[in-house]
């Protein structure tokens, strides 16, 4: 299942982190598993408060 191609100037997909409630955008390293990405960072994944 290839990742969707995006044109320059179009907005990137965005999600909200369940820990810090901040929005975060799609990143190239998450291209293959964007559907499984839940947290914006390793700190939020561990539950460490900011």
KASUL-V315648 format. One record per pair of residues at least 4 apart in sequence whose C-alpha atoms are under 8 Angstrom apart, sorted by the first residue. I is the first residue (numbers start at 1). GAP is how many residues later the second one is. If there is no record, write none. Layout:
i;gap
I;GAP
I;GAP
//
This chain:
i;gap
2;30
3;28
3;29
6;4
6;6
12;13
12;14
13;12
13;13
14;9
14;10
14;11
14;12
15;8
15;9
15;10
15;23
16;5
16;6
16;7
16;8
16;22
16;23
16;24
17;4
17;5
17;6
17;7
17;21
17;22
17;23
17;27
18;20
18;21
19;20
19;25
19;26
19;28
20;24
20;29
20;30
22;18
23;17
24;16
26;4
26;5
26;8
27;4
30;4
30;7
33;4
39;5
39;6
40;4
40;5
41;4
42;4
43;4
43;5
43;6
43;7
44;4
44;5
//
